[in-house]
Structure formats: structure tokens, C-alpha cells
């Protein structure tokens, strides 16, 4: 035994001493796969670290901003809210876009936007929030689509600028919190631009077919208006798609065919279903969707020859290339149009020698063509035109500003780049100063915007000579000067309730239209003072932005009081319609107040031949209608003398006058909660009847 002592464990077995070990060098750690949350936060590997957090912040801020004070808008445009309510109760009304669950008449637009809201109501129940929430989500999505489309070829900063401009455009803030079809239309057009760029980049007919799907759905949202973007999309694909000329032409034809099919299926069903099995097509004089599409909602909007319309002539504002910059419209959309046009021109010049498939040049054609075609059309159309239509320009303006600013910044070391940046900033600040000078609201802001903008423009001319620490300050100053005006208008918009058929963003403007009548009423495009007014049935309601005004219940609905709701709800299951009223807004107020079907005689303007007197008489004979709403406030103000009594026509058939005169002569007049109705289940009893009016009056 040597001198090394062996130790024994508890089992008396020898235990050898442990040998010293040499540390093994550690190899490279195995790569870890980022979680979904990490990928969501970080974004694509090639992006700057700030890009994805900035995008998420923009989308979150947009959502919170649009949601703020949302329900102050109530049912917004009651004309569409009533149709949403009907679609949530009846799948037939849902499909056709009927104003009521009894399916008497449709709204005067295709129903795609109603489908989205009606599904929300089916899930969440009928409320202002459930109707308007989808519009907010569409707005957030539109901001994201503009950002993604611009970022793809111009970088993260360009996408962020484009998205921010889109989010803060006043008319966009208005319409993405309102229930008109324009919110869905704008989202679908933006998706069409995104898919067009994908099709050009990949030379893909499949992607251009997807463009056709978006345009077809846009047609089912607001008919022919969506076609204003088609020339730009089609031209850009044919000229710049990364494939052969033959395949480009084939792809364009495929896209056009898919566009037609995406809309034609619904149109074909509506046209082929017998008229007796579907509601009357609102806005038409012959019960044809094609007629209302190419007439009242189509070529009539261009020429001004719209049978059944109100206003006309200069009632919709002066036409001309300066229309988008006018007192009524300028503050809605035009804040950055001068800068966008400048950046478009410079961008096309800078890309002039690029290869045919250059994606940046294609982007300028897509968005620039969208802006120019739509702006010229809106400027020259002589028919019905509302300020909020201009929301269709917002994505194009936003994209061009983001793209052009990024292109110019990349060339800031050359005179063309620095001069373009300075000129675009000065143009935005100067035009904002002019727009803000048209209102007495926040007068200090215009001085700040002009001073900051001009100072930033001068510094941008020497941007390469500045110390790098001052460059972010100059950029921030330019962005604030460009966006402060529209942002302020947008803040005012979300803080103000907007209801009715004609609404505008921002404060009242000198020389603008107001009062709710085309071309009439007090000046200003902002919200009139809030208060109570005598509604179409004498009920008390809250006057919304440019709502009833001087046209009774034509442009806005009133809220029926509890006595009216109780009377119309009594034994409601026995009737197809608990009441009938002249004009869609009159009917909508009663329908939304009761949650029950109300027939809108004559459609929106009260001028559609639906129903005819004979049809109405048959409905009454069959016991389908309980009450007829009297008062005549819709047509007495705007019928041009087309009939007296409870209602009259407005340039259309005038069947409303015939129906109301027949009702007044044959049925008992009752007063319910201070409102005048005729009980269609109580034929006139001549004993005790007034010799002056031939009616018997009862009070409930």
C-alpha cells in the first residue's frame, strides 16, 4: 500500500479521489426562435429598430383618437342606421339593403357597407357604438394599408409619414367615425392600390385579379365612384409590371373581368328577382338598380340631371378646378394638396430615367393618377356633391406626401432635394395659414404654423450645413408646421357631435355652406348650435351637425317620444309596418326609436314612386300598416309646390302627395304625444267629422 490513503464510504468500498478536469470551451449558443410577440414588436429583420414600435404606436393612437367621444354622434346618418337595424333583423333586408325589415324600399346605394355594420349589430346589439365601431376599425386599417404600401418601396419613415397624414386628415377623421359608405369605400380603394403595387412588383396577373376583387367590392359599396381609381391602377400595371407586354395586357383583362364578376353577381340577382319578391330600388324612378347606378348615382352626378333630387344648379357649390380649395371644401381635405402635387411632379422627374419596372415610379403613377382623376372629377361634377366625398382623396394625398418627402430627403445633398423639401414645407405652412384665416377659431394657430413652417423651410435649404444635432429639430418643425392645421381641425371634429345626411369636419368657416340645405342657411360648414327642434312628427330631438336645418326631416331624423314609441309598439306583431312616413329620414327616426319596421314612402327624398297609391291602398286593405305619420315637414319645405297635405314629391313621381291626401280623406287623425298620425285601422266615420277637414281628431 502506497502512501495515498484510500477513503471508504459507508459501504466500506474504497473511493478514489476525483481527477482534476480541464474546462471545455463553450461553443456558440444555439439560436433562439423569437416568439410571436417579439416578432410583432420587432418587425422584419431589415427594418430599423424603431420602425415597428412606431407603426404600432401610430395604429394604437389612431384607434384611441377615433374612438374618443364616438357615441356623441348617436345614430349619425339615421338613413343608413335604419337600414342597418333592418338588416340585423331580416336577412332579406340585409341582402338587398332595405330601409326596413318589412322590405318596402332599399337605400339609394349598394349594401356592402350596411352588411358590415349589420353584422356588428347582430353580435353586439343595436346601439350607436355597434354601428360606428366598424367604421373606426376601417379607418385604422386604412392607415395601416397606406403605411404598408408606401413603406415597401420608400422606407419606414415614408410609411410613417403617410400613415400619420392619413390619420389626421379632417374629413377622414369625420368619415371613419360616421356610418356613410365612404369609410369602406376608402379602405377598399387603398387595398386596391396595395394589391396593384404587389402585382406590378411581381408581374402577377393573380395579384391584379385581387385588385379587381377590391374594386368590385367597392362598387357594391358606392357604385361608380370606385371606378375613379381604375385608370391609374390599370395604366400603372400595363406600363410597369415586371413581365412581358402580352402578359401585362392579359393580366389587365383578367383584372377587369374579375372586377365585373365581383360586383355583377349581386346586381344580377337584384335585376333578375321579380319586383314583387324584393324591395323597391331606392333612388330610381323605374325600380331598377342599373337605372339608379347610371342615372341618379352615376352620370346624373356629373351632368346635374338627377330626377328625384333636390337642390341642383349652384346648390351644390360652384364647379371648377379651384373647388377643392374653396371655403366649403378646403379645410376638409386640401391642407397638403399643394405639397402633394409638388412632390408628385418632382418624384416623376427624379424617376424619369429609371428602368421600366421601377417600383417607385409606378407608385407615383398609382397614387398620383388616383389623386388627379378623382380631384378633377369632383371639381367639375355639376350634380349632388357633398364635402365629405373628398375623403376619397385622403389616401392618395397621404401616400404622395410620404413618398415624395422620403425621395427628396434621400437627395438632400443635391439642390433638387433640399429645394423640394423646403418648397413642400413652405407650401403646406402657407396654405394652412390661409385655411386657418378663414375661421375665427384658434386664431393664434395660423401665426405659429406660418412662422414655424417658413423657418423650417429656410433651414431645409441648408440642411447639409447644419450640425447633426439640429437636423431632427428642423425635421420636427417641418412636420409640425405641415400637420398642425389638419390635426387641430381633427381634434375639433372628434369633440363635436355630427348627425344627419350632410356633415363636415372642423369649425365653422366664413363663406362656407351651412344650415343643412344645399347652398342655403347660415354661413359656415361647422356644427350649428345644439338645441331642440320640432321633428317631422312634432317630436323633440337634438339638432346635429347640418341636420334638419330648413328642410324638416329630409336631412336628419328626430327621436320619437315615449308616447309615440308605446303607441307604435302596441300589437306590433300584427303588422308588417307599424307606421309609414314620407321620406326615409322621417321613417328612420320612428324605426330607430321603436326598433320596428316603418315604411319610407318615396325613399330618401320622398320622390321615388314607391309605393304607388294603388299599392299603398292594398297594403292598408290587407292590414299591413298601422299608422301614417302626418305633419308634412319633409316635403312642404322642398317640394316646390308638389302637393299639400302631409307630404309631397320632390321632382320625382309625387306619389307621396297622392297617398297623404288619400289618407287624410279616409282615416282618423289622432294626436299621440303631441305628434299627428292617422290610424289606418280606423276608417273615417263621418258622424262627428269636421266639415272643414273631413277628419276626426282623437288624442292619445
C-alpha positions in Angstrom: 0.0 0.0 0.0 1.5 3.3 -1.0 1.2 6.5 1.0 -2.1 7.5 -0.7 -4.9 6.9 1.7 -8.0 5.3 0.3 -11.1 6.6 1.8 -14.0 4.3 2.3 -17.7 5.2 2.0 -20.5 3.9 4.2 -20.4 0.5 2.5 -16.6 0.2 3.2 -15.8 0.3 -0.5 -12.7 2.3 -1.4 -13.4 5.7 -3.0 -10.7 7.0 -5.4 -10.0 10.7 -5.3 -11.5 12.7 -8.1 -9.3 13.5 -11.0 -8.8 17.2 -11.9 -10.8 18.1 -15.0 -9.9 20.6 -17.8 -12.7 23.1 -18.6 -14.2 22.5 -22.1 -14.6 25.8 -24.1 -18.3 26.7 -24.6 -19.4 26.7 -28.3 -21.7 29.3 -29.8 -25.1 29.4 -28.2 -27.9 27.8 -30.3 -30.0 30.5 -31.9 -33.3 31.0 -30.2 -36.5 31.4 -32.2 -38.2 34.7 -31.4 -41.7 34.5 -30.0 -44.7 35.8 -31.9 -44.9 38.8 -29.6 -41.2 39.5 -30.2 -41.7 39.2 -34.0 -44.7 41.5 -33.8 -42.7 44.1 -31.8 -39.5 43.9 -33.8 -41.0 43.6 -37.3 -38.9 42.4 -40.4 -35.2 41.9 -39.7 -34.2 44.6 -42.2 -36.2 47.4 -40.6 -34.8 49.9 -38.2 -35.4 49.0 -34.6 -37.8 51.9 -34.2 -40.0 51.1 -37.2 -42.4 48.5 -35.9 -42.9 50.2 -32.5 -43.6 53.4 -34.3 -46.2 51.8 -36.5 -47.9 50.1 -33.6 -48.0 53.4 -31.7 -49.5 55.1 -34.8 -52.2 52.5 -35.1 -53.0 52.5 -31.4 -53.1 56.3 -31.3 -55.4 56.4 -34.3 -57.8 53.9 -32.8 -58.0 55.7 -29.5 -58.4 59.1 -31.2 -61.2 57.8 -33.5 -62.9 56.0 -30.6 -62.9 59.1 -28.4 -66.4 60.6 -28.0 -67.7 58.2 -30.7 -71.2 57.7 -29.4 -71.8 61.5 -29.3 -72.7 61.0 -33.0 -75.7 58.9 -32.0 -77.1 57.1 -35.0 -75.1 59.5 -37.2 -76.9 59.3 -40.6 -80.2 57.7 -39.5 -80.9 56.9 -43.1 -78.2 54.2 -43.0 -78.6 53.3 -39.4 -82.3 52.4 -40.0 -81.1 50.1 -42.8 -78.5 48.6 -40.5 -81.2 47.9 -37.9 -83.4 46.3 -40.6 -80.5 44.1 -41.8 -79.8 43.0 -38.3 -83.5 41.7 -38.0 -84.1 40.4 -41.6 -81.7 38.5 -43.8 -83.7 39.6 -46.8 -83.3 43.3 -45.8 -79.6 42.5 -45.1 -79.1 41.2 -48.7 -80.9 44.0 -50.5 -80.1 46.9 -48.2 -83.7 47.6 -47.3 -84.6 50.6 -45.2 -86.9 48.5 -43.1 -87.4 44.8 -42.2 -90.7 44.9 -44.0 -88.7 45.4 -47.2 -90.6 48.2 -48.8 -87.6 50.1 -50.3 -83.8 50.0 -50.3 -81.4 52.8 -49.6 -80.1 54.5 -52.7 -76.7 52.8 -52.6 -75.5 49.2 -52.9 -75.4 47.4 -49.5 -71.8 46.3 -48.8 -71.2 48.9 -46.1 -74.5 48.0 -44.5 -73.5 44.4 -44.4 -70.5 45.1 -42.2 -72.5 47.3 -39.7 -75.4 44.9 -39.6 -73.2 42.0 -38.7 -71.7 44.1 -35.9 -75.2 44.9 -34.6 -76.2 41.2 -34.8 -73.2 40.5 -32.5 -73.3 43.5 -30.2 -76.9 44.6 -30.3 -78.3 47.8 -31.7 -76.5 50.9 -30.4 -74.6 53.8 -31.7 -71.3 52.1 -30.7 -72.1 48.8 -32.5 -72.9 50.7 -35.7 -69.9 53.1 -35.7 -67.3 50.7 -34.3 -66.7 49.0 -37.7 -66.1 52.4 -39.3 -63.4 53.2 -36.7 -61.7 49.8 -37.4 -61.9 50.6 -41.2 -60.1 53.8 -40.5 -57.3 52.2 -38.5 -57.0 49.6 -41.3 -56.8 52.3 -44.0 -53.9 54.0 -42.1 -52.1 50.7 -41.9 -52.6 49.9 -45.6 -51.3 53.3 -46.7 -48.3 52.8 -44.3 -47.5 49.4 -45.6 -47.9 50.3 -49.3 -45.6 53.4 -49.0 -43.1 51.7 -46.7 -42.5 48.8 -49.1 -40.6 50.9 -51.6 -39.8 54.2 -49.8 -38.8 53.1 -46.4 -40.2 53.0 -42.8 -40.1 56.8 -42.3 -42.0 57.4 -45.5 -44.7 54.9 -44.5 -45.0 56.5 -41.0 -45.4 60.0 -42.5 -48.0 58.7 -45.0 -49.9 56.9 -42.3 -49.9 59.9 -40.0 -51.2 62.2 -42.7 -53.9 59.8 -43.5 -54.9 59.5 -39.8 -55.1 63.3 -39.3 -56.9 64.4 -42.4 -60.0 66.1 -41.0 -62.5 64.6 -43.4 -61.1 61.2 -42.9 -61.4 61.6 -39.1 -65.1 62.6 -39.7 -66.0 59.7 -42.0 -64.2 57.0 -40.1 -66.5 57.9 -37.2 -69.6 58.0 -39.3 -71.8 55.4 -40.9 -71.9 56.6 -44.6 -70.5 54.1 -47.2 -67.3 56.2 -47.7 -65.3 54.5 -44.9 -65.5 51.1 -46.5 -65.0 52.6 -50.0 -61.8 54.3 -49.0 -60.4 51.2 -47.3 -61.2 49.1 -50.4 -59.6 51.6 -52.8 -56.5 51.7 -50.5 -56.3 47.9 -50.6 -56.6 48.1 -54.4 -53.6 50.4 -54.5 -51.6 48.0 -52.3 -52.5 45.0 -54.4 -51.7 47.0 -57.6 -48.2 47.6 -56.3 -47.8 43.9 -55.5 -49.0 42.9 -59.0 -46.5 45.4 -60.6 -43.6 44.2 -58.5 -44.2 40.5 -59.1 -45.6 40.9 -62.7 -48.5 38.9 -61.4 -51.9 38.5 -63.1 -53.1 36.8 -59.9 -52.4 39.9 -57.8 -54.1 42.1 -60.4 -57.1 39.9 -60.2 -57.2 40.6 -56.5 -57.2 44.3 -57.4 -60.4 43.5 -59.4 -61.9 41.9 -56.3 -61.3 45.0 -54.2 -62.7 47.3 -56.9 -65.8 45.1 -57.4 -66.5 45.2 -53.7 -66.0 48.9 -53.9 -68.7 49.1 -56.5 -71.0 47.2 -54.1 -70.2 49.9 -51.6 -70.8 53.1 -53.5 -71.4 52.2 -57.1 -69.5 54.0 -59.8 -67.3 56.2 -57.6 -64.8 53.4 -57.1 -64.1 53.4 -60.8 -62.2 56.8 -60.5 -59.1 54.9 -59.3 -59.3 52.3 -62.1 -57.4 54.3 -64.8 -54.4 54.8 -62.6 -54.3 51.2 -61.4 -54.7 49.8 -64.9 -52.2 52.2 -66.6 -49.6 51.5 -64.0 -49.9 47.7 -64.3 -49.8 47.8 -68.1 -46.8 50.1 -68.2 -44.6 48.9 -65.4 -45.5 45.3 -64.3 -42.4 43.1 -64.3 -43.4 40.8 -67.1 -43.9 40.8 -70.9 -46.3 43.1 -72.7 -48.5 40.2 -73.7 -48.8 39.1 -70.1 -49.4 42.6 -68.9 -52.3 43.0 -71.3 -53.7 39.6 -70.4 -53.4 40.4 -66.7 -55.2 43.7 -67.1 -58.1 41.9 -68.9 -58.2 39.3 -66.2 -58.4 42.0 -63.5 -61.2 43.8 -65.4 -63.1 40.6 -65.7 -62.8 39.8 -62.0 -63.8 43.3 -61.2 -67.0 42.9 -63.1 -67.8 39.5 -61.7 -67.1 40.6 -58.1 -69.9 43.1 -58.4 -72.2 41.6 -61.1 -73.3 38.6 -59.1 -75.3 40.9 -56.7 -76.5 43.2 -59.5 -77.7 40.2 -61.5 -79.7 38.8 -58.6 -81.4 42.1 -57.9 -82.3 42.6 -61.5 -83.5 39.1 -62.1 -85.6 38.6 -59.0 -89.2 39.6 -59.8 -90.1 43.1 -58.4 -92.9 41.5 -56.3 -90.3 39.4 -54.4 -87.9 42.1 -53.5 -88.0 45.7 -52.1 -88.2 48.7 -54.5 -84.8 50.0 -55.5 -84.4 53.4 -53.7 -83.3 56.4 -55.8 -84.7 55.1 -59.0 -87.9 56.1 -60.9 -88.3 52.7 -62.5 -87.4 50.1 -59.8 -84.0 49.3 -61.5 -80.6 49.2 -59.8 -79.0 49.8 -63.2 -81.1 52.9 -63.6 -80.1 54.4 -60.2 -76.5 53.4 -60.8 -76.0 55.1 -64.2 -78.6 57.8 -63.6 -79.2 59.3 -60.1 -75.9 58.0 -58.7 -73.9 57.9 -61.9 -73.9 60.2 -64.9 -76.5 62.4 -63.2 -73.9 63.4 -60.7 -71.7 64.6 -63.5 -74.3 66.4 -65.6 -76.6 67.5 -62.7 -79.6 65.9 -64.3 -80.8 63.8 -61.4 -84.5 63.0 -61.4 -85.8 63.0 -57.9 -83.0 65.1 -56.4 -83.2 68.3 -54.5 -81.0 71.4 -54.9 -79.3 71.4 -58.3 -77.8 74.3 -60.2 -75.4 76.1 -57.9 -77.0 74.3 -54.9 -74.0 72.0 -54.6 -71.4 74.7 -54.9 -69.5 76.3 -57.8 -67.7 73.9 -60.1 -64.2 74.5 -61.4 -60.6 73.4 -60.7 -60.5 75.6 -57.6 -63.3 73.7 -56.0 -61.2 71.6 -53.7 -59.6 74.8 -52.3 -62.9 76.6 -51.7 -64.3 77.8 -48.4 -66.6 74.8 -48.0 -64.1 72.1 -49.0 -60.6 73.5 -48.4 -60.5 72.7 -44.7 -61.8 69.2 -45.2 -59.1 67.8 -47.5 -56.8 70.4 -49.2 -54.2 71.1 -46.4 -51.5 69.1 -48.1 -52.7 69.0 -51.7 -50.2 71.7 -52.9 -47.3 69.9 -51.3 -48.6 66.5 -52.7 -48.8 67.9 -56.2 -45.3 69.4 -56.0 -43.8 66.1 -54.6 -45.6 64.1 -57.3 -44.1 66.3 -60.1 -40.6 66.1 -58.6 -40.8 62.4 -57.9 -41.8 61.6 -61.5 -38.9 63.9 -62.7 -36.4 62.1 -60.5 -37.5 58.7 -61.6 -37.6 59.7 -65.3 -34.6 57.7 -66.4 -35.3 54.7 -64.2 -35.9 51.2 -65.7 -39.4 50.5 -67.0 -40.2 48.3 -64.0 -39.1 50.8 -61.4 -41.5 50.4 -58.5 -41.1 53.9 -57.2 -42.2 55.4 -60.5 -45.1 53.0 -60.6 -46.1 54.1 -57.1 -46.2 57.8 -58.2 -48.4 56.8 -61.1 -50.8 54.7 -59.0 -51.2 57.3 -56.2 -50.8 60.4 -58.4 -53.3 59.2 -61.0 -55.8 58.4 -58.2 -55.4 62.0 -56.9 -55.6 63.8 -60.2 -58.5 61.8 -61.8 -60.6 62.0 -58.6 -59.8 65.6 -57.9 -60.7 66.8 -61.4 -63.9 64.8 -61.4 -65.0 66.2 -58.1 -64.1 69.7 -59.2 -66.2 69.6 -62.4 -69.2 67.5 -61.4 -72.4 69.5 -61.5 -74.7 67.1 -59.7 -75.1 66.3 -56.0 -71.8 66.9 -54.2 -71.1 66.9 -50.5 -67.9 68.0 -48.8 -67.4 64.6 -47.2 -67.0 62.9 -50.6 -63.4 64.3 -50.6 -62.4 61.6 -48.1 -61.7 59.6 -51.3 -58.6 61.8 -51.9 -57.1 61.3 -48.5 -55.1 58.0 -49.1 -53.5 59.4 -52.3 -52.5 62.7 -50.7 -51.1 60.9 -47.7 -49.1 58.4 -49.8 -47.7 61.1 -52.1 -46.5 63.2 -49.2 -44.8 60.3 -47.5 -43.2 59.1 -50.8 -42.1 62.4 -52.1 -40.7 63.6 -48.8 -38.6 60.4 -48.5 -37.4 60.7 -52.1 -36.4 64.3 -51.6 -34.7 63.6 -48.2 -32.5 60.9 -49.9 -31.3 63.6 -52.3 -31.0 66.4 -49.7 -27.3 66.8 -50.6 -28.3 68.0 -54.0 -30.2 71.2 -54.8 -33.2 69.4 -56.1 -33.7 67.5 -52.9 -33.2 70.4 -50.4 -35.2 72.8 -52.5 -38.1 70.3 -52.8 -38.2 69.7 -49.1 -38.1 73.5 -48.4 -40.8 74.2 -51.0 -43.1 71.5 -49.9 -42.8 72.7 -46.3 -43.4 76.3 -47.2 -46.4 75.4 -49.4 -48.0 73.4 -46.6 -47.5 76.1 -44.0 -48.6 78.9 -46.2 -51.8 77.1 -47.4 -52.5 76.1 -43.7 -52.2 79.8 -42.8 -54.8 80.7 -45.5 -57.2 77.9 -44.4 -56.9 78.9 -40.8 -57.5 82.5 -41.6 -61.0 81.6 -42.9 -62.2 80.9 -39.4 -62.1 82.8 -36.1 -61.4 79.5 -34.3 -57.9 79.4 -32.6 -56.6 82.4 -34.4 -53.1 82.1 -32.9 -52.5 78.8 -34.5 -52.1 80.2 -38.0 -49.3 82.6 -36.9 -47.4 79.7 -35.3 -47.9 77.4 -38.3 -46.7 80.0 -40.8 -43.7 81.2 -38.7 -42.6 77.6 -37.9 -43.1 76.4 -41.5 -41.2 79.2 -43.1 -38.3 79.0 -40.6 -38.1 75.2 -41.2 -38.2 75.7 -44.9 -35.2 78.1 -44.8 -33.2 75.7 -42.7 -34.0 72.8 -45.0 -32.4 74.7 -47.8 -29.1 74.5 -45.8 -29.8 71.1 -44.2 -26.4 69.7 -45.1 -24.6 72.6 -43.4 -26.4 72.2 -40.1 -24.9 70.4 -37.1 -26.3 66.9 -37.0 -27.9 67.6 -33.6 -30.1 70.3 -35.1 -31.3 68.2 -38.0 -34.0 66.3 -36.0 -35.3 69.7 -34.7 -35.7 71.0 -38.2 -37.4 67.9 -39.4 -39.8 68.0 -36.4 -40.5 71.7 -37.1 -41.4 70.9 -40.7 -43.7 68.1 -39.8 -45.4 70.1 -37.1 -46.0 73.0 -39.5 -47.5 70.7 -42.1 -49.7 68.7 -39.7 -50.7 71.2 -37.0 -53.6 72.7 -39.0 -55.3 69.4 -40.0 -54.6 68.0 -36.6 -56.3 70.9 -34.9 -59.3 70.5 -37.2 -59.4 66.8 -36.5 -59.4 67.4 -32.7 -62.3 69.8 -33.1 -64.1 67.2 -35.2 -63.9 64.4 -32.6 -65.1 66.8 -29.9 -68.2 67.7 -31.8 -71.4 65.6 -32.4 -72.2 65.0 -36.1 -75.6 63.7 -37.2 -77.6 63.9 -40.4 -77.1 63.5 -44.1 -74.7 66.4 -44.7 -71.8 66.7 -42.2 -68.5 68.5 -42.3 -65.3 68.4 -40.3 -63.7 71.2 -38.4 -65.1 74.6 -37.2 -67.4 77.0 -39.0 -65.8 78.7 -41.9 -66.6 82.2 -43.4 -68.3 81.8 -46.7 -68.9 78.1 -46.3 -72.2 76.4 -46.7 -74.3 75.6 -43.6 -77.7 75.1 -42.2 -78.3 71.7 -43.8 -79.7 73.0 -47.1 -77.6 72.8 -50.2 -76.4 76.3 -50.8 -78.7 77.8 -48.1 -78.9 78.5 -44.5 -76.3 80.4 -42.4 -72.7 80.5 -43.5 -70.2 78.1 -42.2 -69.6 74.4 -42.6 -69.2 73.5 -39.0 -71.8 72.4 -36.4 -74.7 74.8 -35.8 -75.7 75.5 -32.2 -77.1 72.4 -30.5 -80.7 72.6 -29.3 -84.2 71.2 -29.8 -86.3 71.3 -32.8 -89.7 70.2 -34.0 -89.1 66.9 -35.8 -91.0 65.6 -38.7 -93.8 64.2 -36.5 -93.5 67.0 -34.0 -91.3 65.1 -31.7 -88.4 66.8 -29.8 -84.9 65.8 -30.9 -81.4 67.1 -30.8 -80.2 69.0 -33.8 -77.0 67.6 -35.2 -74.4 69.0 -37.4 -76.0 70.4 -40.5 -79.0 68.2 -39.8 -82.6 69.1 -40.2 -81.9 72.8 -40.8 -84.6 74.3 -43.0 -85.7 71.1 -44.7 -87.6 69.4 -41.9 -86.9 65.7 -41.8 -85.2 65.5 -45.2 -81.7 65.6 -43.9 -82.0 64.3 -40.4 -84.3 62.2 -38.2 -85.8 63.1 -34.9 -86.3 60.9 -31.9 -89.9 59.9 -31.1 -91.1 60.5 -27.5 -92.2 57.7 -25.2 -95.9 58.1 -26.1 -95.2 57.6 -29.8 -93.0 54.6 -29.1 -95.6 53.0 -26.9 -98.4 53.5 -29.4 -96.5 52.2 -32.4 -95.2 49.2 -30.4 -98.6 48.1 -29.3 -99.7 44.9 -31.0 -96.7 45.4 -33.4 -96.5 41.8 -34.4 -99.9 42.1 -36.2 -98.4 44.5 -38.8 -95.8 44.3 -41.5 -95.1 48.0 -40.8 -96.1 49.7 -37.6 -96.2 53.0 -39.5 -95.5 54.7 -42.8 -93.9 58.1 -43.3 -93.0 60.4 -46.2 -89.2 60.3 -46.7 -86.6 57.9 -45.4 -85.3 60.1 -42.5 -88.8 60.6 -41.2 -89.3 56.8 -41.2 -85.8 56.2 -39.8 -86.5 58.3 -36.7 -89.6 56.2 -35.9 -87.9 52.9 -36.8 -84.8 53.5 -34.7 -86.9 54.7 -31.8 -89.2 51.7 -31.8 -86.9 49.0 -33.3 -89.8 48.1 -35.6 -90.3 48.3 -39.4 -91.5 51.7 -40.7 -92.3 52.2 -44.4 -90.4 55.1 -46.0 -92.8 56.4 -48.7 -90.9 57.9 -51.6 -87.4 56.9 -50.4 -84.8 59.4 -49.2 -86.2 62.4 -51.0 -89.8 61.3 -50.8 -89.8 61.4 -54.6 -89.5 57.7 -55.6 -92.7 56.1 -56.9 -92.8 53.6 -54.0 -95.3 52.6 -53.2 -97.9 53.7 -55.7 -101.2 54.9 -54.4 -102.8 51.6 -55.5 -100.1 49.5 -53.8 -100.5 51.6 -50.6 -104.2 51.1 -50.6 -103.8 47.4 -51.0 -101.3 47.3 -48.0 -103.9 49.2 -45.9 -106.7 46.8 -47.1 -104.6 43.8 -46.1 -104.0 45.3 -42.6 -100.2 45.6 -43.2 -99.8 49.2 -41.9 -101.0 50.6 -38.5 -100.2 54.3 -38.6 -99.4 57.0 -41.1 -97.2 59.8 -39.8 -98.6 63.2 -40.7 -97.2 66.7 -40.4 -95.7 67.2 -43.9 -92.4 68.7 -42.7 -90.3 66.9 -45.3 -91.9 67.9 -48.5 -93.6 71.1 -47.6 -90.2 72.8 -47.3 -88.7 71.5 -50.5 -91.3 70.1 -52.8 -91.5 73.2 -55.0 -95.3 73.1 -54.5 -95.7 69.5 -55.4 -98.8 68.8 -53.4 -100.0 69.7 -50.0 -101.3 67.7 -47.1 -98.9 65.6 -45.1 -96.3 65.3 -47.9 -95.5 65.8 -51.5 -93.0 64.8 -54.2 -89.6 66.4 -54.9 -89.0 66.3 -58.7 -90.0 62.7 -58.9 -93.3 60.9 -59.1 -95.1 62.8 -56.4 -97.0 59.7 -55.2 -96.3 60.8 -51.6 -98.8 63.6 -52.1 -101.4 61.2 -53.5 -101.0 58.8 -50.6 -101.1 61.5 -48.0 -104.2 63.2 -49.5 -106.0 59.8 -49.7 -105.1 59.0 -46.1 -106.3 62.4 -44.8 -109.6 62.0 -46.6 -110.3 58.5 -45.4 -108.8 57.8 -42.0 -109.0 59.1 -38.5 -106.4 61.6 -37.4 -105.0 61.1 -33.9 -102.6 63.0 -31.8 -100.0 60.9 -30.0 -97.6 62.6 -27.7 -98.1 65.9 -29.5 -97.5 64.3 -32.9 -100.0 63.9 -35.7 -100.7 60.4 -37.0 -103.5 58.7 -39.0 -104.8 55.4 -37.7 -105.1 53.2 -40.8 -107.1 50.6 -38.9 -109.8 53.3 -38.2 -111.6 54.4 -41.4 -113.1 57.8 -41.2 -116.5 57.9 -39.5 -118.4 60.8 -40.9 -120.6 61.3 -37.9 -118.8 63.9 -35.8 -116.3 64.6 -38.5 -115.1 68.1 -39.1 -116.8 69.6 -42.1 -113.7 71.7 -42.8 -111.2 68.9 -42.9 -113.2 65.7 -43.2 -111.2 64.2 -40.3 -112.0 63.1 -36.8 -109.3 64.0 -34.3 -108.5 61.9 -31.2 -105.9 62.3 -28.6 -103.8 59.5 -27.2 
